[in-house]
Structures are given as C-alpha cells and as structure tokens.
C-alpha cells in the first residue's frame, strides 16, 4: 500500500492501493493518444492551458498549501509560497515558450535552412517529496508547453499531493490523458522507464536514486534530466557584510527544515570574521520557532520521515565524535512527530560527515579558513556541484571567483533560489541537464535541422520560419 502520513503527528492520513498493470497501461496509452493531438497545436495554442493552471493554483492556494503541510510537514507560509511560485512559473512559460521554441533560420545559399524544435512525446517525471507541487510543475510546465505529455511518478509519501496536482491540471482544461499520476511502488519504475511509450525521463531526487534511474534510462537510450543532491557552500570572505550574510545564511539553511538540495549546507568563513559570523548565525538559528507547521508563526516543521531524522542525527553524532563543536541543537525533539531542532556545528573540517556528506535537514556546518584561496578550494572539495553562494564587498574580485566555483549556479551577496527565467541544475554528482529558462524547455524537444533546396522554378524557398 501507498500510505500518506502526517509527519507532525505520525498519524496516518490515507492509503492507496498501487495502480494495477491494467490501470498503468491505460495511463500510458492515454498519454500517447493525448500527446499525438497536443503536439499538433502551436505553442501559442498551448499557452492558455498554463495561464488557466496559474489561475487554478492561486484559487486553491490555501487548500493546496494545507495539503503540503499535512503530508510532508512544510510550514504553512512556506507551502503557500510554493504554490505561488508554481503559478508564476506557469505564467512565465505561457508568455515566453513561443519565443524559446521559435524556429531559428540559418543563412544558406539558394536554400532554406533552419533549426526547429519538436516535442519528444511522453515524459516520465520521477519527483521527490520536499517540494511536492513545485518540483513537478517546474518540469511539467515547460514540457507541456513544448508539446509533450507528462506522466508523474511521485514520492510515495506524498500521494495526495500527486493526485491534487494532476487534478489541478485537469481543471485547467488539459486534454484527457495529457498529464496523469501513477501510484506505483519503486520496484515498478524500471519497467515504466523501459516502456517504449516513454520518450524521456526527468528526475529530481537523491544522487543514489538518480544513478539508478539514469542507468535504466540509458539502457533504453532515453533522454534524461537529473537534478540530484547538493552540499552547497556558502562562502563568507573577510570583507563581507557579516550581519547580512549571517541573516541570509539562516534562511538559506533552515527553510523547509533544511530539506532541499539547494539549501546552503557548508558555511566556509574567513578566520577574520568567523567568530562574528558564527555568533550571529547561531543567534539567528536559536530564534527560529520549531513547532506546529499549520501555524504561520512557525519557521521549522517536522522532517518528512522518521528515517530521514535518524540519518541526520547519526551524521551529527559522528561529526561531533570527529571533533566538531556543537553550538546549538543536536538532539531530536521529544514527543510525537519527526521534529529536529536547528543545529549548528562549528569548527567542522573535511573528513567529518557534516562536511563530506549531504545533510538533508536543519543542520549547519561552519568551517573556518585562513584565506579566500582556501575558502574556494574547500567550497569545491565536494562530490556535488548544484549551487554556491559567495559573500564579499569586492565585486570585481567576485566576478573572478565566480568562475572558479564548481557549481551550476553561483549567487553573490544573496541566497540561492530557482527562478523561472534562469536555468537550474548542477554538475558532478548533482546531476546534469537543466530545468527552467530557455534551456529547460529545450531539454525535452528534438532539435531538428531542416534544409529545403530551391523550388522547381529555381527560386529560393521562403525563409519565413514560424514557431511550432
């Protein structure tokens, strides 16, 4: 059974029988049939679906946010912000998809040459629980705008969110079958990936799961986009605005109870300001309110699952045993639910779990370094490469250091965040491919070269290219 559980209380919310083979067959067949018609529409004709979806999301924001909070524990204010971000992204692609996918004429003597973008077919979206609406919408909005159908295999601890986002797209007027959810156990994913009706796979999740699904898709020679784990560095140089950096760092680490691939996790600080930063950061973390996620004053809700809390606490204990200094937190909260307090570890060094491993929860690791050179070297000393943050008062130096940070995104004097206008993704074990922006919508298209020779009356063919 697929079970939905409230992580704030540990109580069961709902349970679902996994889809049978017959039901799965109907979903895949329906997606293929729907996409065969959908691809024939122009991008401009597809755009209104996303505009209506933005409206549906906003009209039901309170209900969707409460669902997110109940099913994975996100504080209600953050859940509301997640729904709004989904709506903004739908509006972005409704407005810009045609330009991103416009045919691109190429100069050619006595012929018409161009690059055009055609949909691939049915995209399988394998999505995580931590942003149950956003992670799917940021895949589905561009994929649908490009003319694809989408089948969602969501994390099994958020089945109600999965069914709700499918219903939202249906209410927006999507053709029957164009976007469907499959409720299936993990051991059936390989068969879905291998099914010839699936043209491509988008996965957001852990590096371990990404490697498994990537191998399955590669065996079937299918396009993949993988957004995986991260151990993002937050570098603070001696000339930074330390107070502002520390305040931003608290939000960057502890939003969504630290359960995000793109949360800042390793705080690498020049020795000259390390004491000041550590004190300010610890004060900010201590002021956060841990508690009922349905209360708008709560900053940190429960972790999503008991096993995630156990793993995080083990990382904390092993780091302390290796020499890290516990400044705050460090013990699971007693009582019902899977709460873990904001935890700050200082004097963390390479070789400790809090530095080397991805800590997926409300734990921050502060590392002190002697120079900016050492800071950059340690920032890059990770198997991940999703994003990085750099704080400095010298913007000319920042422009140089940006190029030396190994990451898919670098933010200077601000918090890393995804934005519909900008490509998002990582390098190394943080995955490959990009979501969002023009690059994101072009991931699930066939980039096709066309060449049309002279017409029979020896006149060049028309060079008027139109968006598809």
C-alpha positions as CSV (number, residue, x, y, z in Angstrom):
1,X,0.0,0.0,0.0
2,X,1.0,3.6,-0.6
3,X,0.5,5.4,2.7
4,X,0.2,9.2,3.5
5,X,1.3,10.0,7.0
6,X,1.4,13.4,8.8
7,X,5.0,13.9,9.9
8,X,4.0,16.3,12.6
9,X,2.0,13.7,14.5
10,X,2.9,10.3,13.0
11,X,-0.8,9.6,12.2
12,X,-2.0,8.0,9.0
13,X,-3.9,10.3,6.7
14,X,-4.8,8.0,3.8
15,X,-3.7,4.9,2.0
16,X,-4.0,3.9,-1.6
17,X,-3.7,0.6,-3.5
18,X,-1.0,0.9,-6.1
19,X,-2.2,1.1,-9.7
20,X,-2.6,-2.3,-11.3
21,X,-0.9,-3.3,-14.6
22,X,-4.2,-2.6,-16.4
23,X,-4.5,0.8,-14.8
24,X,-0.9,1.7,-15.7
25,X,-1.5,0.5,-19.2
26,X,-4.5,2.8,-19.5
27,X,-2.5,5.8,-18.2
28,X,0.4,5.2,-20.7
29,X,-1.9,4.6,-23.6
30,X,-4.0,7.7,-22.8
31,X,-0.9,9.8,-22.6
32,X,0.3,8.7,-26.0
33,X,-3.1,9.4,-27.5
34,X,-3.4,12.8,-25.9
35,X,0.1,13.8,-26.9
36,X,-0.5,12.8,-30.6
37,X,-3.1,15.6,-30.8
38,X,-1.4,18.1,-28.4
39,X,1.8,18.2,-30.5
40,X,-0.2,19.4,-33.5
41,X,-1.1,22.6,-31.7
42,X,1.2,25.6,-31.9
43,X,3.0,26.8,-28.8
44,X,0.7,29.8,-28.8
45,X,-2.3,27.5,-28.8
46,X,-0.9,25.5,-25.9
47,X,-0.1,28.6,-23.7
48,X,-3.6,29.2,-22.4
49,X,-3.6,25.9,-20.6
50,X,-0.7,27.2,-18.4
51,X,-2.4,30.6,-17.9
52,X,-5.5,28.7,-16.6
53,X,-3.4,26.5,-14.5
54,X,-1.8,29.5,-12.8
55,X,-5.4,30.7,-12.0
56,X,-6.4,27.3,-10.6
57,X,-3.3,27.1,-8.4
58,X,-4.0,30.6,-7.0
59,X,-7.7,30.0,-6.5
60,X,-6.9,26.8,-4.5
61,X,-3.7,28.0,-2.8
62,X,-5.0,27.6,0.7
63,X,-6.2,24.1,0.2
64,X,-3.0,23.0,-1.7
65,X,-0.8,24.6,1.0
66,X,-2.6,22.8,3.8
67,X,-2.2,19.5,1.8
68,X,1.5,20.1,1.5
69,X,1.8,20.9,5.2
70,X,-0.2,17.9,6.3
71,X,1.6,15.4,4.0
72,X,5.3,16.5,4.3
73,X,5.4,19.0,7.2
74,X,6.3,22.2,5.5
75,X,5.3,25.3,7.5
76,X,2.1,26.7,6.0
77,X,3.6,30.1,5.0
78,X,6.3,28.3,3.0
79,X,3.8,26.0,1.5
80,X,1.7,29.0,0.3
81,X,4.8,30.5,-1.2
82,X,5.5,27.2,-3.1
83,X,2.1,27.3,-4.8
84,X,2.6,30.9,-5.8
85,X,6.0,30.0,-7.3
86,X,4.3,27.3,-9.3
87,X,1.7,29.9,-10.7
88,X,4.5,32.3,-11.6
89,X,6.3,29.6,-13.5
90,X,3.2,28.7,-15.4
91,X,2.7,32.3,-16.4
92,X,6.4,32.6,-17.4
93,X,6.1,29.7,-19.9
94,X,2.7,30.8,-21.2
95,X,4.3,34.1,-22.1
96,X,7.8,33.0,-23.3
97,X,7.5,29.5,-24.6
98,X,6.8,30.6,-28.2
99,X,10.0,32.7,-28.2
100,X,12.1,30.0,-26.7
101,X,10.9,27.5,-29.3
102,X,10.8,29.7,-32.3
103,X,12.3,28.3,-35.5
104,X,15.8,29.6,-36.0
105,X,16.6,30.4,-39.6
106,X,20.2,29.8,-40.7
107,X,21.7,31.6,-43.7
108,X,22.2,29.3,-46.6
109,X,22.9,29.9,-50.3
110,X,19.9,29.2,-52.5
111,X,18.1,27.2,-49.8
112,X,16.1,27.4,-46.7
113,X,17.9,26.2,-43.6
114,X,16.6,26.3,-40.0
115,X,16.7,24.7,-36.6
116,X,13.3,23.8,-35.3
117,X,12.1,22.3,-32.0
118,X,9.7,19.3,-32.0
119,X,8.2,17.6,-28.9
120,X,9.7,14.2,-27.9
121,X,6.5,12.5,-26.7
122,X,5.6,11.3,-23.2
123,X,7.9,12.5,-20.4
124,X,8.1,10.4,-17.2
125,X,8.6,12.7,-14.2
126,X,10.0,11.0,-11.1
127,X,9.6,13.5,-8.4
128,X,10.6,14.0,-4.7
129,X,8.5,14.9,-1.7
130,X,10.2,18.0,-0.4
131,X,8.5,20.5,-2.8
132,X,5.6,18.2,-3.9
133,X,3.9,20.8,-6.2
134,X,6.9,22.9,-7.3
135,X,9.2,20.1,-8.3
136,X,6.6,18.7,-10.7
137,X,5.3,22.0,-12.1
138,X,8.8,23.2,-13.0
139,X,9.1,20.0,-15.1
140,X,5.6,19.8,-16.4
141,X,5.0,23.5,-17.4
142,X,7.8,23.6,-20.0
143,X,7.3,20.0,-21.1
144,X,3.6,20.7,-21.8
145,X,4.3,24.0,-23.5
146,X,6.7,22.2,-25.7
147,X,4.0,19.7,-26.8
148,X,4.8,16.7,-24.6
149,X,2.5,14.7,-22.4
150,X,3.7,14.1,-18.8
151,X,3.3,11.1,-16.5
152,X,4.1,11.7,-12.8
153,X,5.6,9.1,-10.5
154,X,5.7,11.0,-7.3
155,X,7.4,10.0,-4.0
156,X,5.2,7.6,-2.2
157,X,4.9,9.6,1.0
158,X,3.0,12.4,-0.9
159,X,0.3,10.6,-2.9
160,X,-2.4,13.1,-2.1
161,X,-0.2,16.0,-3.4
162,X,0.4,13.9,-6.6
163,X,-3.3,13.4,-7.2
164,X,-4.1,17.0,-6.3
165,X,-1.6,18.5,-8.9
166,X,-3.0,16.1,-11.5
167,X,-6.5,17.3,-10.7
168,X,-5.3,20.9,-10.9
169,X,-4.0,20.4,-14.5
170,X,-7.3,18.7,-15.4
171,X,-9.3,21.6,-14.0
172,X,-7.2,24.0,-16.1
173,X,-8.5,22.2,-19.2
174,X,-5.8,19.8,-20.2
175,X,-6.9,17.2,-22.7
176,X,-7.8,13.9,-21.1
177,X,-4.7,11.8,-20.5
178,X,-2.2,14.6,-21.2
179,X,-1.0,14.7,-17.6
180,X,-1.5,11.7,-15.3
181,X,-0.2,10.3,-12.0
182,X,0.9,6.8,-11.5
183,X,0.7,5.4,-7.9
184,X,3.2,2.6,-8.0
185,X,5.9,1.1,-5.8
186,X,9.5,1.9,-6.5
187,X,10.3,-1.6,-7.9
188,X,8.0,-0.9,-10.9
189,X,9.8,2.3,-12.0
190,X,12.3,0.4,-14.1
191,X,9.6,-1.1,-16.2
192,X,8.0,2.2,-16.8
193,X,11.3,3.8,-17.8
194,X,11.9,0.9,-20.3
195,X,8.4,1.1,-21.8
196,X,8.7,2.3,-25.4
197,X,5.9,4.8,-24.9
198,X,8.1,6.8,-22.6
199,X,10.3,9.1,-24.6
200,X,12.4,10.8,-21.8
201,X,12.8,10.9,-18.1
202,X,13.1,13.9,-15.6
203,X,14.1,13.0,-12.1
204,X,14.7,15.2,-9.0
205,X,15.9,13.3,-6.0
206,X,18.9,11.8,-4.3
207,X,22.2,11.1,-6.1
208,X,21.8,7.4,-5.3
209,X,18.3,7.2,-6.8
210,X,19.4,9.3,-9.7
211,X,22.2,6.9,-10.6
212,X,19.8,4.0,-10.7
213,X,17.2,5.7,-12.9
214,X,19.9,7.2,-15.1
215,X,21.2,3.7,-15.8
216,X,17.7,2.4,-16.5
217,X,17.1,5.3,-19.0
218,X,20.5,4.9,-20.5
219,X,19.9,1.2,-21.1
220,X,16.8,2.2,-23.1
221,X,18.7,5.1,-24.8
222,X,16.3,7.7,-23.5
223,X,17.0,11.4,-22.7
224,X,17.3,12.3,-19.1
225,X,17.4,15.4,-16.9
226,X,18.7,14.8,-13.4
227,X,18.6,17.3,-10.5
228,X,20.2,15.5,-7.6
229,X,21.8,16.1,-4.2
230,X,23.8,19.0,-3.1
231,X,26.2,20.1,-0.4
232,X,26.2,23.8,-1.3
233,X,28.9,26.0,0.0
234,X,28.1,29.4,1.5
235,X,31.4,31.3,1.4
236,X,31.9,34.4,3.5
237,X,35.1,36.5,2.9
238,X,36.6,38.9,5.4
239,X,35.3,42.0,3.5
240,X,31.6,40.8,3.5
241,X,28.7,42.4,5.3
242,X,28.8,39.8,8.1
243,X,25.5,40.7,9.7
244,X,23.6,40.5,6.4
245,X,25.4,37.3,5.4
246,X,24.5,35.6,8.7
247,X,20.9,36.6,8.5
248,X,20.6,35.3,4.9
249,X,22.5,32.2,5.9
250,X,19.9,31.3,8.5
251,X,17.1,31.4,5.9
252,X,19.2,29.7,3.3
253,X,20.0,26.7,5.6
254,X,16.8,26.3,7.5
255,X,13.9,26.9,5.0
256,X,11.8,23.8,4.6
257,X,13.6,22.4,7.7
258,X,16.8,22.2,5.6
259,X,15.2,19.6,3.3
260,X,16.3,20.9,-0.1
261,X,19.1,20.0,-2.5
262,X,19.8,23.7,-2.9
263,X,19.9,24.7,0.8
264,X,23.2,26.2,1.8
265,X,24.9,23.5,4.0
266,X,28.6,24.2,4.4
267,X,29.4,27.7,5.7
268,X,33.0,28.4,4.8
269,X,34.1,31.6,6.6
270,X,37.4,33.5,6.6
271,X,39.0,33.4,10.0
272,X,39.0,37.2,10.4
273,X,35.2,37.3,10.6
274,X,34.4,33.7,11.6
275,X,33.8,34.3,15.3
276,X,31.4,37.2,14.4
277,X,29.6,35.2,11.8
278,X,29.3,32.0,13.9
279,X,27.8,34.1,16.8
280,X,25.3,35.9,14.6
281,X,24.3,32.8,12.8
282,X,23.8,30.8,16.0
283,X,21.6,33.6,17.4
284,X,19.5,33.7,14.3
285,X,19.1,29.9,14.3
286,X,18.2,29.9,18.0
287,X,15.4,32.4,17.4
288,X,13.7,30.2,14.9
289,X,10.4,28.7,16.1
290,X,10.0,24.9,15.8
291,X,6.5,23.6,16.1
292,X,3.1,23.2,14.6
293,X,3.5,23.6,10.8
294,X,-0.1,24.8,10.4
295,X,0.8,27.9,12.5
296,X,2.0,30.9,10.4
297,X,4.5,31.8,13.1
298,X,6.3,28.5,12.8
299,X,9.7,28.6,11.0
300,X,10.6,24.9,11.1
301,X,8.2,22.0,11.0
302,X,8.9,18.3,11.3
303,X,11.2,16.3,9.0
304,X,9.3,14.4,6.4
305,X,10.0,10.9,7.6
306,X,11.4,9.1,10.7
307,X,14.3,7.5,8.8
308,X,15.4,10.9,7.5
309,X,15.7,12.2,11.0
310,X,17.6,9.1,12.1
311,X,20.1,9.6,9.3
312,X,20.6,13.2,10.1
313,X,21.1,12.6,13.8
314,X,23.7,10.0,13.0
315,X,25.6,12.5,10.9
316,X,25.5,15.0,13.7
317,X,26.8,12.5,16.3
318,X,29.6,11.2,14.0
319,X,30.7,14.8,13.3
320,X,30.8,15.6,17.0
321,X,32.8,12.5,17.6
322,X,35.2,13.6,14.9
323,X,35.8,16.9,16.6
324,X,33.0,19.3,15.5
325,X,31.8,21.7,18.2
326,X,28.1,21.6,18.9
327,X,26.8,25.2,19.3
328,X,23.1,24.6,19.2
329,X,20.6,21.8,19.0
330,X,21.8,18.3,18.2
331,X,19.1,16.1,19.6
332,X,15.7,15.0,18.2
333,X,12.8,16.8,19.8
334,X,10.9,14.6,22.2
335,X,7.2,13.9,21.6
336,X,5.1,13.0,18.6
337,X,6.2,13.7,15.0
338,X,9.7,13.8,13.5
339,X,11.0,17.2,14.7
340,X,14.7,18.1,14.8
341,X,15.8,21.4,16.1
342,X,18.0,24.0,14.3
343,X,21.5,22.6,14.8
344,X,24.8,24.4,14.4
345,X,28.2,22.7,14.3
346,X,31.3,24.9,14.4
347,X,34.9,24.1,13.6
348,X,33.8,21.5,11.0
349,X,36.6,20.2,8.8
350,X,36.9,17.9,5.7
351,X,36.6,14.3,6.7
352,X,33.6,14.9,9.0
353,X,30.2,13.8,7.8
354,X,28.8,17.3,8.1
355,X,31.4,18.5,5.6
356,X,31.7,15.5,3.3
357,X,28.1,14.2,3.1
358,X,24.8,15.9,2.2
359,X,23.0,16.8,5.4
360,X,19.3,16.8,4.4
361,X,17.8,18.5,7.4
362,X,18.2,21.5,9.8
363,X,21.9,21.1,10.4
364,X,24.6,23.8,9.6
365,X,28.3,23.2,9.4
366,X,30.7,26.1,9.9
367,X,34.2,25.8,8.6
368,X,36.9,28.4,9.3
369,X,39.6,29.1,6.8
370,X,42.7,31.4,6.7
371,X,42.3,32.9,3.2
372,X,39.9,33.4,0.3
373,X,42.0,30.9,-1.7
374,X,41.4,28.2,1.0
375,X,37.7,29.1,1.0
376,X,37.4,28.5,-2.7
377,X,39.4,25.3,-2.5
378,X,37.2,23.9,0.3
379,X,34.0,25.1,-1.4
380,X,35.0,22.9,-4.4
381,X,36.0,20.0,-2.2
382,X,32.8,18.0,-2.6
383,X,31.3,15.5,-5.0
384,X,28.4,17.8,-5.5
385,X,28.0,20.9,-7.7
386,X,24.5,22.2,-7.5
387,X,24.9,25.8,-6.4
388,X,27.2,28.1,-4.3
389,X,27.0,31.4,-2.5
390,X,29.7,34.0,-2.3
391,X,29.7,37.0,0.1
392,X,32.2,39.8,-0.4
393,X,32.4,43.5,-0.6
394,X,34.7,43.5,-3.6
395,X,32.5,42.8,-6.7
396,X,35.5,42.9,-9.1
397,X,37.0,40.0,-7.2
398,X,33.7,38.3,-7.0
399,X,33.4,38.2,-10.8
400,X,36.8,36.4,-10.9
401,X,35.9,34.0,-8.1
402,X,32.6,33.1,-9.6
403,X,34.4,31.4,-12.5
404,X,36.4,29.3,-10.0
405,X,33.5,27.9,-8.1
406,X,32.3,24.5,-9.4
407,X,28.6,24.8,-9.5
408,X,25.6,25.1,-11.7
409,X,24.8,28.4,-10.2
410,X,26.6,31.0,-8.1
411,X,24.9,33.8,-6.2
412,X,26.8,36.7,-4.9
413,X,25.6,38.5,-1.7
414,X,22.3,36.8,-1.9
415,X,20.5,33.5,-1.3
416,X,20.4,30.8,-3.9
417,X,16.9,30.3,-5.4
418,X,15.5,28.9,-8.5
419,X,13.8,31.4,-10.9
420,X,11.7,30.5,-13.9
421,X,13.8,32.9,-16.1
422,X,17.1,31.2,-15.3
423,X,18.3,27.7,-16.0
424,X,18.7,25.5,-12.9
425,X,20.8,22.3,-12.5
426,X,24.1,21.0,-11.4
427,X,27.4,19.3,-12.2
428,X,29.3,16.4,-10.8
429,X,27.0,14.2,-8.6
430,X,24.4,16.9,-8.5
431,X,23.2,15.7,-11.9
432,X,23.0,17.0,-15.5
433,X,20.7,18.8,-17.8
434,X,18.8,22.0,-16.9
435,X,15.3,23.0,-15.8
436,X,13.7,26.4,-16.2
437,X,14.5,29.2,-18.6
438,X,15.0,28.7,-22.3
439,X,17.4,25.8,-21.6
440,X,14.8,24.0,-19.6
441,X,12.1,24.0,-22.2
442,X,14.6,22.8,-24.8
443,X,15.6,19.7,-22.8
444,X,12.6,17.7,-24.0
445,X,12.4,18.6,-27.6
446,X,14.0,17.2,-30.8
447,X,16.4,19.9,-32.0
448,X,15.8,19.3,-35.7
449,X,17.8,20.6,-38.6
450,X,15.9,21.3,-41.8
451,X,17.2,22.1,-45.2
452,X,15.0,22.9,-48.2
453,X,16.6,23.2,-51.6
454,X,15.5,25.5,-54.4
455,X,12.0,25.1,-55.8
456,X,11.4,23.7,-59.2
457,X,11.2,27.2,-60.8
458,X,14.7,27.9,-59.4
459,X,13.5,30.4,-56.8
460,X,14.8,30.0,-53.2
461,X,12.2,28.6,-50.9
462,X,10.6,31.0,-48.5
463,X,12.6,31.8,-45.4
464,X,9.6,32.7,-43.2
465,X,10.0,30.5,-40.2
466,X,7.3,30.2,-37.6
467,X,7.1,28.9,-34.0
468,X,5.9,25.4,-33.7
